[in-house]
Amino acid sequence: MWKKQILALQGDITKQAVEAIVNAANPSLLGGGGVDGAIHRAAGPQLLEECRRLNGCQTGEAKITGGYRLAAKWVIHTVGPVWHGGNQQEDLLLASCYRHSLALAASQQIRSIAFPAISTGAYGFPLERAALIAVTEVQNFLKQPSSIEQVIFVCFSSEDFDCYQKVIHKLIV
C-alpha cells in the first residue's frame, strides 16, 4: 500500500482514471450545466436512468451511481450549497458534501476519487474559501482508517488549479 495522497490537477474530470468521480449535482440529480452536464454527457443515458430512481438529493448529502461510459466505475453525486453571502450555513453544507462523498466512497472500498470545485461555478461559492473547506475536510477524513488512498481535485480552469495548489501547499506541505 502506498501513502495517502491529496493533489490538484487541471483537466477534465470525466477523463480521470480513478475509481470514482464526484459530480457537483443539482438537487434533482437529472443533469444540468457545468460539471454536472459534462458528467451526464460523458457517462451516457444510463446515468440519467439510474439517477431518476434516486429521487434527488438534499444539499450537503451524496448518492452513488455507476459510471457507465466513464473511465471511473462510480459517480458520487453531491449537492453543494448556493452562496448567499455566507450567513446561511454555506460553509457547513459544503463541508458536509465532502464528508458524505468520502464516507460513501469508503463504504464501497473505493481507493481513488476525484472532486471538482463544488459550488464554485454557477452556485457562486468563493473559490479560495471553498478550496480551504475542501482540502481541510479531505485531510481530516484521510487521517482516519479507510480504503481511500488518493484524492484528486480536478480543476477546470488555471485559476482554480492555482488556488487549489496554493491551499494544498499551505495546509499539507
C-alpha positions in Angstrom: 0.0 0.0 0.0 1.2 3.5 -0.8 1.0 6.7 1.2 -2.3 8.6 1.1 -2.2 11.5 -1.3 -4.0 14.7 -2.0 -3.3 16.6 -5.2 -4.7 19.0 -7.7 -4.5 18.9 -11.4 -6.0 20.9 -14.2 -8.2 18.9 -16.6 -11.5 17.2 -17.4 -13.0 15.3 -14.5 -14.8 13.0 -16.9 -11.5 11.6 -18.2 -9.9 10.8 -14.9 -8.6 7.2 -14.4 -9.9 6.9 -10.8 -12.4 4.6 -9.2 -14.9 7.4 -8.5 -15.6 10.9 -9.6 -17.7 13.3 -7.7 -20.5 15.2 -9.5 -21.4 18.7 -8.4 -25.0 17.9 -9.0 -28.2 19.9 -8.7 -30.9 18.6 -6.2 -32.8 16.7 -9.0 -29.7 14.7 -10.0 -31.1 14.8 -13.5 -28.2 16.7 -15.2 -27.6 20.4 -15.7 -24.8 22.7 -16.7 -21.1 22.8 -15.9 -19.5 19.6 -14.4 -23.0 18.0 -13.9 -23.8 18.3 -17.6 -20.4 17.2 -18.7 -20.6 14.1 -16.5 -24.0 13.1 -17.7 -23.0 13.6 -21.4 -19.8 11.5 -21.0 -21.5 8.7 -18.9 -24.4 8.3 -21.4 -28.1 7.9 -21.0 -27.9 5.0 -18.4 -26.6 7.5 -15.8 -29.8 9.6 -16.2 -31.9 6.5 -15.9 -30.3 5.4 -12.7 -30.4 9.0 -11.3 -34.2 9.1 -11.9 -34.6 6.2 -9.5 -32.7 8.1 -6.7 -35.4 10.7 -6.0 -33.0 13.6 -5.9 -30.5 14.6 -3.2 -30.5 17.2 -0.4 -27.9 19.9 -0.2 -24.8 18.6 1.7 -25.6 14.9 1.1 -24.4 12.4 -1.5 -25.7 9.5 -3.5 -23.8 7.0 -5.7 -24.4 5.5 -9.2 -22.4 3.6 -11.7 -20.1 5.4 -14.0 -21.3 3.7 -17.3 -19.2 5.1 -20.2 -16.8 7.0 -17.9 -13.3 5.7 -17.0 -14.5 5.8 -13.4 -16.6 2.9 -12.2 -18.6 5.1 -9.8 -20.1 8.6 -9.8 -20.8 10.1 -6.4 -23.4 12.9 -6.7 -23.4 15.7 -4.1 -25.4 18.9 -4.0 -23.3 21.9 -2.9 -24.8 25.0 -1.4 -25.7 28.1 -3.3 -23.7 31.0 -2.0 -25.9 33.6 -0.2 -23.2 35.7 1.4 -22.0 33.1 4.0 -24.8 33.5 6.5 -26.9 30.5 5.6 -24.7 27.7 6.7 -22.9 27.5 3.4 -19.6 26.5 4.9 -21.1 23.7 6.9 -23.1 22.4 3.9 -20.1 22.4 1.7 -18.0 20.6 4.3 -20.9 18.1 4.5 -20.7 17.4 0.8 -17.0 16.3 1.1 -17.7 14.2 4.3 -20.7 12.5 2.8 -18.9 11.8 -0.5 -15.8 10.4 1.1 -17.9 8.2 3.5 -19.9 6.9 0.6 -16.7 6.2 -1.3 -15.1 4.4 1.7 -18.3 2.3 2.1 -17.7 1.0 -1.4 -14.0 0.3 -0.7 -13.0 3.0 -3.3 -9.3 3.8 -3.3 -9.1 6.8 -5.6 -11.6 9.6 -6.0 -11.6 12.9 -8.0 -13.5 16.0 -6.9 -14.5 19.1 -8.9 -14.5 22.5 -7.2 -18.0 22.0 -5.7 -20.3 25.1 -5.6 -17.7 27.5 -7.1 -19.3 27.8 -10.5 -22.9 28.8 -11.0 -23.6 28.4 -7.3 -21.1 31.3 -6.6 -19.2 30.0 -3.6 -15.9 32.0 -3.2 -13.1 29.9 -4.7 -10.4 30.2 -2.0 -12.9 29.7 0.8 -14.3 26.6 -0.9 -10.8 25.2 -1.5 -9.9 25.6 2.1 -13.0 23.7 3.2 -12.4 21.0 0.6 -8.8 20.3 1.4 -9.4 20.5 5.2 -12.3 18.0 5.0 -10.3 15.6 2.8 -7.2 15.9 5.0 -9.3 15.2 8.2 -11.0 12.2 6.6 -7.7 10.7 5.4 -6.4 10.8 9.0 -8.9 8.0 9.8 -8.6 4.4 8.5 -10.4 3.9 5.2 -9.9 2.4 1.8 -9.3 5.9 0.2 -5.6 6.4 -0.7 -5.8 9.1 -3.3 -7.9 12.3 -3.6 -7.5 14.5 -6.7 -9.0 17.9 -7.0 -9.6 18.3 -10.8 -9.7 21.9 -11.7 -11.2 23.0 -15.0 -9.6 26.5 -15.1 -6.0 27.6 -14.4 -7.4 30.0 -11.8 -9.0 27.1 -9.9 -5.8 24.9 -10.2 -3.6 27.7 -8.9 -5.9 28.3 -5.9 -6.1 24.6 -5.0 -2.3 24.2 -5.4 -1.8 27.1 -3.1 -4.2 25.7 -0.5 -2.8 22.2 -0.6 0.7 23.6 -0.2 -0.4 25.8 2.7 -2.3 23.1 4.6 -0.3 19.9 3.8 3.2 20.6 2.7 
